[in-house]
Amino acid sequence: MFIAPRMKRLGTETAFEVLARAKELEAKGVDVVHLEIGEPDFDTADHIKEAAIEALRDGKTGYCAAPGIPPLREAIAEDAGSRRGVTIDPDRVVVAPGAKPIITNTVLTVVDEGDEVIYPNPGFPIYESMIHFVGGKAVPLRLREENDFRFDIDDFLGLVNDRTRLIILNTPHNPTGGILTKRELEVVAEAAVKHDAYVLTDEVYLNIIYDGEHESIYSLPGMEERTILLDGLSKSYAMTGWRLGYGVYPKPLVEHITRLNINSISCTSHFSQYAAIAAITGPQDHVKKMCAQFKERRGVIVDGLNSIPGITCRKPGGAFYAFANVGGTGWKSADLARDLLDKAGVATLNGASFGEFGEGYIRLSYANSIENIEKALGRIREFLS
Ligand SMILES: Cc1ncc(COP(=O)(O)O)c(C=O)c1O
């Protein structure tokens, strides 16, 4: 059967494959601790659910505006702008079913065949997948463990040039938990202006920062004209299954992104958007509580990993992932991740599934209870000994 050759260039997100394998094992009676999928283990707050139920009762069950309903675009503009000290025009906001389509639609819209795209490596695999899919040239920017998984400024300056069409940033970062500082952002902003490149800043972990303040390239002077700000409700509000994300775009891109919405999804679920308004404009104490729990778990998992011979782990500044260096165990990360699942009942991800510079690491999501994290650590220790 014919399959368009471009499909060979489309990558994937391994977390979903490992989750499927873990579920298979569970169906056979194996006890698995899930540290693979990047999903808060908390339920969506009640007031958010109530808003969706009320919207359903109120008949918000049909199609709606392709770029998102006006009150949600206004709420996002107000919230995203005030958190970054800028004013955002709601007309620049496009809502989508999750943050992922913002990556897909941005790359489809601004990257042509042969254009260079700089992206973090290790990094969220969908960046590289989409660059290859559209025939762009993927230019990995190494994140260095010795820099707490920030990139080296000289590495970056050696990669950026007049063929660079797009620079992708992700802070706080998946899979390392690294956080970019104002210094790196200023260097990227200056280079983007000099080489007339777009910037896509993926800030879906904005609400999950443990130490210090979030810095966004979107706040730097002149950057809103060339920056796509990506955020969503999945991680911040424990709403992964609701499928709610958004992009804030330079004005000329909005009509193209909206047309992609019309061609692919028509619109984002109408009643879900009322839940998004309640999440963004309502009480935020549940978000702070979730973050405090992640912080406690971070301590348990990082200390535990560092106490296992052959493993070292930096303390992540944000998100809910530990990116453990397993070089000292003598294992290749793919083999270790596979055997930890098959032989020890601990689901983790191979660091290399986040790109070539992830080899030698495994990612453990600590969006799980302390009890389960301790159980997993015990199993990893026993397996390696
Ligand atoms: C860095 C990053 N960006 C985007 C996404 C996609 O989020 P969503 O579930 O809202 O599509 C994820 C999800 O894991 C992520 O880690």
The ligand as an ORCA input file, in Angstrom:
! r2SCAN-3c Opt
* xyz 0 1
  C       8.182     20.611     26.403
  C       6.804     20.188     26.039
  N       6.117     20.912     25.139
  C       4.877     20.572     24.764
  C       4.243     19.471     25.298
  C       2.869     19.101     24.824
  O       1.876     19.367     25.748
  P       0.341     19.052     25.462
  O       0.007     17.817     26.212
  O      -0.408     20.229     25.977
  O       0.152     18.884     23.990
  C       4.919     18.682     26.249
  C       4.295     17.463     26.787
  O       4.931     16.584     27.326
  C       6.231     19.065     26.630
  O       6.935     18.357     27.527
*
